[in-house]
Amino acid sequence: MMEIKTLQHDDFFENITALKDLLISSYETNFNISRELCSVTVDSKIQELGQYVKLEKATLFGAFNEGVMVGFVWCYVHDYFGENRLHVNQIVIGKKYRGQGIAKELLNHTEKYATELNIKTIDLFVTEGNITAVKMYEDLGYVTERRYLKKSI
């Protein structure tokens, strides 16, 4: 059974290996770069993310299958021309868990979080070549805005 939970700073460190593996896989797929370059980039991103979670400048929701992290969404509040929005910085699902609705579940959880914060818009970037993700976002109501996707909730 899939469980979605908010990761606190301690949870972040408990799941750091899974977070790194998921990010590396995502970068390899979406940016078509070598695993070695992905690893260097991900190490830097993980350090940033750890600081953001610690300082509560980012929120991290993890998807767990039998206690193992199989995906996550990293989001934060930002100002977009005077409107507070929730930006999805990363959403990653492990390769063998894709196509099972986990990303949709994480995005639904993210929408509920935005509603709790009284935020009406979620935005994100998506790699143009990631046809599956683009279709999923469009099916969920996201529309292109300057090639910058958003969803009003």
HUQUIDA-V802194 format. One record per pair of residues at least 24 apart in sequence whose C-alpha atoms are under 10 Angstrom apart, sorted by the first residue. I is the first residue (numbers start at 1). J is the second residue. D is the distance in Angstrom with one decimal. If there is no record, write none. Layout:
# HUQUIDA-V802194
i->{I & I}
j->{J & J}
d->{D & D}
This chain:
# HUQUIDA-V802194
i->{1 & 1 & 1 & 1 & 2 & 2 & 2 & 2 & 2 & 2 & 2 & 2 & 2 & 2 & 3 & 3 & 3 & 3 & 3 & 3 & 3 & 3 & 3 & 3 & 3 & 4 & 4 & 4 & 4 & 4 & 4 & 4 & 4 & 4 & 4 & 4 & 4 & 5 & 5 & 5 & 5 & 5 & 5 & 5 & 5 & 6 & 6 & 6 & 6 & 6 & 6 & 6 & 6 & 7 & 7 & 7 & 7 & 7 & 7 & 7 & 7 & 8 & 8 & 8 & 8 & 8 & 8 & 8 & 9 & 9 & 9 & 9 & 9 & 9 & 9 & 9 & 9 & 10 & 10 & 10 & 11 & 11 & 12 & 12 & 12 & 12 & 12 & 12 & 12 & 13 & 15 & 15 & 15 & 16 & 16 & 16 & 17 & 17 & 18 & 18 & 18 & 18 & 18 & 18 & 19 & 19 & 19 & 19 & 19 & 19 & 19 & 19 & 20 & 20 & 21 & 21 & 22 & 22 & 22 & 22 & 22 & 22 & 22 & 22 & 22 & 23 & 23 & 23 & 23 & 23 & 23 & 23 & 24 & 25 & 25 & 25 & 25 & 26 & 26 & 26 & 26 & 26 & 26 & 27 & 29 & 29 & 29 & 29 & 30 & 30 & 30 & 30 & 30 & 31 & 31 & 31 & 49 & 52 & 58 & 58 & 58 & 59 & 59 & 59 & 60 & 60 & 60 & 60 & 61 & 61 & 61 & 61 & 61 & 62 & 62 & 62 & 62 & 63 & 63 & 63 & 63 & 63 & 63 & 64 & 65 & 69 & 69 & 70 & 70 & 70 & 70 & 70 & 70 & 71 & 71 & 71 & 71 & 71 & 71 & 72 & 72 & 72 & 72 & 73 & 73 & 73 & 73 & 73 & 74 & 75 & 75 & 75 & 75 & 75 & 76 & 76 & 77 & 77 & 77 & 77 & 78 & 80 & 80 & 83 & 83 & 83 & 84 & 84 & 84 & 84 & 84 & 84 & 84 & 85 & 85 & 85 & 85 & 85 & 85 & 85 & 85 & 85 & 85 & 85 & 86 & 86 & 86 & 86 & 86 & 86 & 86 & 86 & 86 & 86 & 86 & 86 & 86 & 86 & 87 & 87 & 87 & 87 & 87 & 87 & 87 & 87 & 88 & 88 & 88 & 88 & 88 & 88 & 88 & 89 & 89 & 89 & 89 & 90 & 90 & 90 & 91 & 91 & 91 & 99 & 101 & 103 & 103 & 103 & 104 & 104 & 104 & 107 & 107 & 108 & 111 & 111 & 111 & 112 & 114 & 115 & 118 & 119 & 119 & 120 & 120 & 120 & 121 & 121 & 121 & 121 & 122 & 122 & 122 & 122 & 122 & 123 & 123 & 123 & 123 & 123 & 124 & 124 & 124 & 124 & 125 & 125}
j->{64 & 65 & 66 & 67 & 63 & 64 & 65 & 66 & 67 & 68 & 69 & 70 & 102 & 105 & 62 & 63 & 64 & 65 & 66 & 67 & 68 & 69 & 102 & 105 & 106 & 61 & 62 & 63 & 64 & 65 & 69 & 71 & 72 & 102 & 105 & 106 & 109 & 60 & 61 & 62 & 63 & 64 & 72 & 106 & 109 & 59 & 60 & 61 & 62 & 63 & 72 & 73 & 109 & 53 & 59 & 60 & 61 & 62 & 63 & 72 & 74 & 50 & 53 & 54 & 56 & 59 & 60 & 61 & 49 & 50 & 51 & 52 & 53 & 54 & 55 & 56 & 60 & 50 & 53 & 54 & 60 & 62 & 46 & 49 & 50 & 53 & 54 & 60 & 62 & 50 & 62 & 68 & 69 & 46 & 50 & 69 & 46 & 69 & 68 & 69 & 70 & 71 & 72 & 94 & 46 & 62 & 69 & 70 & 71 & 72 & 92 & 94 & 45 & 46 & 70 & 94 & 69 & 70 & 71 & 72 & 91 & 92 & 93 & 94 & 95 & 71 & 72 & 90 & 91 & 92 & 93 & 94 & 92 & 92 & 93 & 94 & 95 & 90 & 91 & 92 & 93 & 94 & 95 & 92 & 95 & 127 & 129 & 130 & 126 & 127 & 128 & 129 & 130 & 127 & 129 & 130 & 74 & 76 & 87 & 88 & 89 & 88 & 110 & 113 & 88 & 90 & 91 & 110 & 91 & 106 & 107 & 109 & 110 & 91 & 92 & 93 & 106 & 92 & 93 & 102 & 103 & 105 & 106 & 102 & 97 & 93 & 94 & 94 & 95 & 96 & 97 & 98 & 102 & 95 & 97 & 98 & 102 & 103 & 106 & 102 & 103 & 106 & 107 & 103 & 106 & 107 & 109 & 110 & 110 & 110 & 114 & 122 & 123 & 124 & 114 & 122 & 114 & 117 & 119 & 122 & 123 & 121 & 123 & 119 & 120 & 121 & 114 & 117 & 118 & 119 & 120 & 121 & 122 & 114 & 117 & 118 & 119 & 120 & 121 & 122 & 123 & 150 & 151 & 152 & 110 & 111 & 113 & 114 & 115 & 117 & 119 & 120 & 121 & 122 & 123 & 124 & 150 & 151 & 114 & 121 & 122 & 123 & 124 & 125 & 149 & 150 & 122 & 123 & 124 & 125 & 126 & 149 & 150 & 123 & 124 & 125 & 126 & 124 & 125 & 126 & 124 & 126 & 133 & 132 & 136 & 133 & 136 & 137 & 136 & 137 & 140 & 137 & 140 & 140 & 151 & 152 & 153 & 153 & 153 & 153 & 153 & 152 & 153 & 151 & 152 & 153 & 150 & 151 & 152 & 153 & 149 & 150 & 151 & 152 & 153 & 148 & 149 & 150 & 151 & 152 & 148 & 149 & 150 & 151 & 149 & 150}
d->{8.2 & 6.0 & 6.6 & 9.4 & 6.6 & 5.6 & 4.9 & 7.2 & 8.8 & 9.6 & 9.6 & 9.2 & 8.1 & 9.4 & 8.0 & 5.7 & 5.1 & 6.6 & 8.2 & 8.3 & 9.7 & 9.3 & 9.8 & 9.6 & 9.8 & 6.5 & 5.5 & 4.6 & 6.3 & 9.1 & 9.4 & 9.3 & 8.7 & 9.3 & 8.1 & 7.1 & 7.8 & 8.4 & 5.5 & 5.4 & 6.7 & 7.9 & 9.4 & 9.4 & 9.1 & 7.3 & 5.8 & 4.5 & 6.3 & 9.1 & 9.6 & 9.7 & 9.7 & 8.3 & 7.5 & 5.5 & 5.8 & 6.5 & 10.0 & 9.5 & 10.0 & 9.7 & 6.9 & 7.7 & 8.9 & 8.4 & 7.8 & 9.2 & 9.8 & 7.1 & 8.7 & 9.2 & 5.9 & 5.4 & 9.0 & 8.9 & 9.5 & 9.7 & 9.6 & 8.9 & 9.8 & 9.5 & 9.6 & 8.9 & 7.0 & 8.0 & 9.2 & 8.4 & 9.4 & 8.0 & 9.3 & 8.6 & 7.2 & 7.9 & 9.1 & 9.9 & 9.9 & 9.7 & 8.3 & 6.3 & 7.7 & 8.6 & 9.7 & 9.3 & 7.9 & 9.3 & 8.0 & 8.9 & 8.1 & 7.9 & 9.0 & 10.0 & 9.0 & 7.0 & 9.9 & 8.6 & 9.2 & 7.8 & 7.1 & 8.5 & 9.5 & 6.3 & 6.9 & 6.0 & 8.6 & 9.5 & 9.6 & 8.6 & 9.1 & 6.9 & 9.1 & 9.2 & 9.9 & 8.6 & 9.1 & 7.7 & 7.9 & 9.2 & 8.9 & 6.4 & 8.2 & 8.4 & 8.9 & 9.7 & 10.0 & 9.8 & 9.7 & 8.6 & 8.9 & 6.3 & 8.9 & 7.5 & 6.8 & 8.0 & 9.3 & 9.9 & 8.4 & 9.2 & 9.7 & 9.9 & 9.3 & 9.6 & 9.4 & 9.6 & 9.9 & 9.5 & 9.8 & 9.5 & 9.4 & 7.2 & 9.6 & 8.1 & 8.0 & 9.8 & 9.7 & 9.8 & 7.9 & 9.8 & 8.5 & 7.3 & 8.8 & 8.6 & 7.2 & 9.7 & 9.5 & 9.2 & 8.7 & 5.3 & 8.8 & 8.8 & 6.9 & 9.4 & 8.8 & 9.4 & 8.3 & 9.2 & 7.6 & 7.8 & 8.5 & 9.2 & 8.2 & 7.2 & 9.8 & 8.4 & 6.7 & 7.8 & 9.5 & 8.0 & 9.4 & 8.1 & 10.0 & 9.4 & 9.6 & 9.2 & 9.8 & 9.8 & 8.9 & 9.2 & 8.7 & 9.1 & 9.8 & 9.9 & 9.8 & 8.6 & 8.8 & 8.5 & 10.0 & 9.6 & 9.0 & 6.3 & 8.0 & 7.7 & 9.3 & 8.2 & 9.7 & 9.5 & 6.0 & 6.9 & 5.2 & 5.6 & 6.9 & 9.2 & 9.9 & 9.5 & 8.6 & 8.9 & 9.1 & 6.5 & 9.9 & 9.1 & 6.9 & 8.4 & 6.4 & 4.7 & 6.3 & 8.6 & 9.5 & 9.9 & 9.8 & 8.6 & 5.7 & 4.9 & 5.6 & 8.8 & 9.8 & 8.7 & 7.1 & 6.2 & 5.0 & 7.8 & 9.9 & 9.9 & 9.6 & 8.8 & 6.5 & 7.6 & 9.7 & 8.3 & 8.7 & 9.2 & 9.5 & 9.7 & 10.0 & 9.1 & 9.7 & 9.1 & 8.8 & 9.8 & 8.0 & 8.8 & 8.1 & 9.5 & 9.2 & 9.5 & 9.4 & 9.5 & 7.2 & 9.3 & 8.3 & 7.7 & 9.9 & 9.0 & 8.0 & 8.4 & 5.6 & 5.0 & 6.7 & 5.6 & 4.3 & 5.8 & 8.4 & 5.4 & 5.2 & 6.4 & 7.5 & 7.2 & 5.4 & 3.8 & 6.2 & 8.6 & 6.3 & 5.2 & 6.1 & 8.9 & 5.8 & 8.5}
